Amino acid sequence: MNGFDESSRSVWSGRAVAYAESFAALCAYPIGQLLDAVGAGPGVRLLDVGTGSGNVAAGACARGARVSAVDAEPGMVEFAAKAVPAADVRVAELPVLPFDDDAFDGVTANFVLDHVGRPRAALAELGRVTRPGGRIAVTMWSVPAGAGRDLLVRATEAAGVERPAHRPVPAPETDFPRTEQGLADVMLAAGLSGPSCRTVAWDHRTSAQEWWHGAASGVGFTGHLIAAQPAGTRAEIKRQFDLLSSEFTGPDGRLALPHRALLGCGTA
């Protein structure tokens, strides 16, 4: 585990319930497209890596697939195992998975590459556990990721909170552009055949209360930063959040937050 992986693990530790109550709904948007890409259906052996609250696993089970799922955070595994009892859910961390070669017909990883320090090695491992001709489908945030994703970042900056100067990032030799071509290229470099990538864009509909709840509970890097601030600073971030939220508030009082992500597919 490198410094980037350690940082990601600490950010997500103990956040399973808060994530399920907030940002999990955002990350659920591309699930149908992921499952279509790997041909999830009756009898298909599917592995969902970085399952989080288990939404992809639940969707695959509903299609009749034989589902295994893993996550690096034990709290997420406990939550997903209860939420999706039909799936075999266990703790495991990329880039080493506890499965034999060619064990699955398809593998999904929904917003997982954003949180691993060795993305090429992680993709190669997804290919290893997928049978020849099986499909791998992944999502990750594009750069830029959409104005809605920047809302909480803007609120912290408006409150005068500085981003940590020494936040771990992937090593330059392992990183890649968060673009359609960049993701397709790293999938090819990892040994996947015929990779393709497209951009998925949507407005995430949520309430300001739900969106703030996730951040205030420490979910994600920005939420982790917000939760670590003194009470007075958190109150100022919340005030700025309320002001900035008006840009995205519709007539019904709910937020419509624009997001953009990359969906990449390849063959083992």
C-alpha positions as CSV (number, residue, x, y, z in Angstrom):
1,M,0.0,0.0,0.0
2,N,1.4,3.4,-1.0
3,G,0.8,6.8,0.6
4,F,-2.1,7.6,-1.8
5,D,-3.8,4.3,-0.9
6,E,-3.3,4.8,2.8
7,S,-4.8,8.3,2.6
8,S,-7.9,7.0,0.7
9,R,-8.4,4.2,3.3
10,S,-8.3,6.7,6.2
11,V,-10.8,9.0,4.4
12,W,-13.3,6.2,4.0
13,S,-12.8,4.4,7.3
14,G,-16.0,4.3,9.4
15,R,-18.0,6.2,6.8
16,A,-20.2,3.3,5.4
17,V,-23.5,4.5,6.8
18,A,-22.9,8.2,6.1
19,Y,-21.9,7.3,2.5
20,A,-25.0,5.2,2.0
21,E,-27.2,8.0,3.3
22,S,-25.7,10.7,1.0
23,F,-23.3,10.2,-1.9
24,A,-24.1,6.6,-2.7
25,A,-27.2,7.8,-4.6
26,L,-24.9,10.0,-6.8
27,C,-22.6,7.1,-7.6
28,A,-25.6,4.9,-8.5
29,Y,-26.4,6.8,-11.7
30,P,-24.2,4.8,-14.1
31,I,-25.0,1.3,-12.6
32,G,-27.3,0.2,-15.3
33,Q,-24.8,1.2,-18.0
34,L,-22.0,-0.7,-16.1
35,L,-24.1,-3.8,-15.9
36,D,-25.1,-3.6,-19.5
37,A,-21.5,-3.2,-20.5
38,V,-20.5,-6.5,-18.8
39,G,-23.6,-8.4,-19.9
40,A,-24.9,-9.0,-16.4
41,G,-27.8,-11.5,-16.5
42,P,-29.0,-14.9,-15.3
43,G,-26.1,-17.2,-14.4
44,V,-23.3,-14.7,-15.2
45,R,-20.5,-14.8,-12.7
46,L,-19.9,-11.1,-11.8
47,L,-17.4,-9.5,-9.5
48,D,-18.1,-5.9,-8.2
49,V,-14.8,-4.4,-6.9
50,G,-15.1,-1.5,-4.4
51,T,-18.7,-2.3,-3.8
52,G,-19.3,0.4,-1.2
53,S,-22.9,0.2,0.0
54,G,-23.5,-2.6,-2.5
55,N,-25.6,-0.9,-5.1
56,V,-23.9,-2.4,-8.1
57,A,-24.0,-5.8,-6.5
58,A,-27.7,-5.4,-5.8
59,G,-28.4,-4.4,-9.4
60,A,-26.5,-7.4,-10.7
61,C,-28.4,-9.8,-8.3
62,A,-31.7,-8.3,-9.5
63,R,-30.6,-9.3,-13.0
64,G,-30.0,-12.9,-11.9
65,A,-26.2,-12.8,-11.9
66,R,-24.1,-14.8,-9.5
67,V,-22.4,-12.0,-7.6
68,S,-19.2,-11.6,-5.6
69,A,-18.2,-8.2,-4.2
70,V,-15.2,-6.8,-2.4
71,D,-14.3,-3.6,-0.7
72,A,-11.1,-2.4,1.1
73,E,-13.1,-0.9,4.0
74,P,-14.5,-3.5,6.5
75,G,-17.4,-1.2,7.4
76,M,-18.5,-1.1,3.7
77,V,-18.3,-4.9,3.5
78,E,-20.5,-5.3,6.6
79,F,-23.0,-2.8,5.2
80,A,-23.1,-4.4,1.7
81,A,-23.4,-7.9,3.1
82,K,-26.5,-7.0,5.0
83,A,-27.9,-5.0,2.1
84,V,-27.3,-7.7,-0.5
85,P,-27.5,-11.0,1.2
86,A,-27.5,-12.9,-2.1
87,A,-24.0,-11.7,-2.9
88,D,-20.7,-13.1,-1.5
89,V,-19.1,-10.0,0.0
90,R,-15.6,-9.9,1.5
91,V,-12.7,-7.6,2.3
92,A,-10.1,-7.2,-0.4
93,E,-7.9,-4.4,-1.7
94,L,-6.6,-3.7,-5.2
95,P,-4.3,-4.5,-6.8
96,V,-4.4,-8.0,-5.2
97,L,-7.7,-9.9,-5.2
98,P,-8.3,-13.2,-3.5
99,F,-9.7,-15.0,-6.6
100,D,-8.3,-17.4,-9.2
101,D,-7.4,-16.5,-12.7
102,D,-10.5,-16.4,-15.1
103,A,-12.9,-16.7,-12.1
104,F,-15.5,-14.3,-13.5
105,D,-17.5,-13.6,-16.7
106,G,-17.5,-9.9,-16.0
107,V,-16.1,-7.4,-13.5
108,T,-17.3,-3.9,-12.5
109,A,-15.6,-1.1,-10.6
110,N,-17.8,1.9,-10.0
111,F,-15.7,5.0,-9.1
112,V,-12.9,2.9,-7.7
113,L,-9.9,4.0,-9.9
114,D,-10.2,7.4,-8.3
115,H,-9.1,5.9,-5.0
116,V,-6.2,3.6,-5.9
117,G,-2.6,4.6,-6.2
118,R,-1.7,2.2,-8.9
119,P,-4.5,2.3,-11.4
120,R,-2.8,0.3,-14.2
121,A,-1.9,-2.5,-11.8
122,A,-5.5,-2.4,-10.5
123,L,-6.9,-2.7,-14.0
124,A,-4.5,-5.5,-14.8
125,E,-5.8,-7.4,-11.8
126,L,-9.4,-6.9,-12.9
127,G,-8.3,-8.5,-16.2
128,R,-6.6,-11.4,-14.5
129,V,-9.7,-12.5,-12.6
130,T,-11.9,-12.2,-15.7
131,R,-12.1,-15.1,-18.2
132,P,-10.8,-14.6,-21.7
133,G,-13.5,-12.7,-23.6
134,G,-15.1,-11.5,-20.5
135,R,-15.9,-7.8,-20.0
136,I,-14.5,-5.3,-17.5
137,A,-16.4,-2.0,-17.0
138,V,-15.2,0.9,-14.8
139,T,-16.3,4.4,-14.0
140,M,-14.3,7.3,-12.6
141,W,-14.7,11.1,-12.3
142,S,-13.6,13.1,-15.4
143,V,-11.7,16.3,-15.1
144,P,-13.5,18.6,-15.0
145,A,-16.2,16.5,-13.3
146,G,-19.0,19.1,-13.5
147,A,-20.0,22.2,-11.6
148,G,-22.1,20.3,-9.0
149,R,-19.1,18.3,-7.8
150,D,-17.2,21.5,-7.1
151,L,-19.9,22.9,-4.8
152,L,-18.5,21.7,-1.5
153,V,-14.9,22.6,-2.6
154,R,-16.0,26.1,-3.4
155,A,-17.8,26.4,0.0
156,T,-14.6,25.4,1.9
157,E,-12.5,27.8,-0.1
158,A,-15.0,30.7,0.4
159,A,-14.8,30.0,4.1
160,G,-11.0,30.5,4.0
161,V,-10.0,26.9,4.4
162,E,-6.8,26.0,2.7
163,R,-6.4,22.6,1.0
164,P,-3.6,20.5,2.5
165,A,-0.4,21.3,0.7
166,H,0.9,17.7,1.0
167,R,-2.2,15.6,0.2
168,P,-0.9,12.3,-1.3
169,V,-1.5,12.0,-5.0
170,P,-0.7,9.1,-7.4
171,A,2.9,8.9,-8.5
172,P,3.4,10.7,-11.8
173,E,4.6,7.4,-13.5
174,T,1.3,5.7,-12.6
175,D,-1.2,8.6,-13.1
176,F,-3.0,9.4,-16.3
177,P,-5.3,12.1,-17.8
178,R,-8.9,11.8,-16.6
179,T,-10.2,12.0,-20.1
180,E,-11.9,9.5,-22.5
181,Q,-8.6,8.9,-24.3
182,G,-6.6,8.8,-21.0
183,L,-8.8,6.1,-19.5
184,A,-8.8,4.1,-22.8
185,D,-5.1,4.3,-23.0
186,V,-4.5,3.1,-19.4
187,M,-6.9,0.2,-19.9
188,L,-4.9,-0.8,-23.0
189,A,-1.6,-0.5,-21.2
190,A,-3.1,-2.8,-18.5
191,G,-3.6,-5.6,-21.0
192,L,-7.3,-5.1,-21.7
193,S,-8.4,-5.6,-25.3
194,G,-10.5,-3.2,-27.4
195,P,-10.9,-0.6,-24.7
196,S,-13.5,2.2,-25.3
197,C,-14.6,5.1,-23.1
198,R,-17.4,7.6,-23.2
199,T,-18.5,10.5,-21.0
200,V,-21.7,10.2,-18.9
201,A,-23.3,13.4,-17.8
202,W,-26.2,14.0,-15.5
203,D,-27.8,16.3,-13.0
204,H,-27.9,14.7,-9.6
205,R,-31.2,15.5,-7.8
206,T,-30.9,15.8,-4.1
207,S,-31.7,18.0,-1.1
208,A,-29.3,20.5,0.3
209,Q,-29.7,18.8,3.6
210,E,-28.7,15.4,2.2
211,W,-25.7,16.8,0.3
212,W,-24.4,18.7,3.4
213,H,-25.0,15.6,5.6
214,G,-22.5,13.6,3.6
215,A,-19.9,16.3,3.8
216,A,-20.5,17.1,7.5
217,S,-20.1,13.3,8.2
218,G,-16.7,13.3,6.7
219,V,-17.5,11.4,3.5
220,G,-14.9,11.8,0.7
221,F,-11.8,13.9,0.8
222,T,-13.6,17.3,1.0
223,G,-16.0,15.9,3.6
224,H,-13.0,14.6,5.6
225,L,-11.5,18.1,5.5
226,I,-14.7,19.8,6.5
227,A,-15.2,17.4,9.5
228,A,-11.7,18.1,10.7
229,Q,-12.4,21.9,11.1
230,P,-13.3,23.6,14.4
231,A,-17.0,24.2,15.0
232,G,-16.8,27.9,14.0
233,T,-15.1,27.1,10.7
234,R,-17.6,24.4,9.9
235,A,-20.4,26.8,10.5
236,E,-18.9,29.3,8.1
237,I,-18.4,26.5,5.5
238,K,-22.1,25.7,6.0
239,R,-23.1,29.3,5.5
240,Q,-21.1,29.5,2.3
241,F,-22.6,26.2,1.2
242,D,-26.1,27.6,1.7
243,L,-25.3,30.7,-0.3
244,L,-23.7,28.8,-3.2
245,S,-26.4,26.2,-3.3
246,S,-28.8,28.8,-4.6
247,E,-27.1,28.5,-8.0
248,F,-28.4,24.9,-8.3
249,T,-31.8,25.1,-6.5
250,G,-34.9,24.5,-8.6
251,P,-38.5,25.7,-8.1
252,D,-39.1,22.6,-6.0
253,G,-36.3,23.6,-3.6
254,R,-34.1,20.7,-4.5
255,L,-30.6,20.8,-5.9
256,A,-29.8,19.8,-9.5
257,L,-26.0,19.2,-9.4
258,P,-24.3,18.7,-12.8
259,H,-21.8,15.8,-12.8
260,R,-19.6,14.2,-15.5
261,A,-17.9,10.8,-15.3
262,L,-16.0,8.5,-17.6
263,L,-17.3,5.0,-18.4
264,G,-14.6,2.6,-19.8
265,C,-15.1,-0.9,-21.1
266,G,-12.6,-3.5,-22.2
267,T,-12.2,-7.3,-22.8
268,A,-10.0,-9.6,-20.9
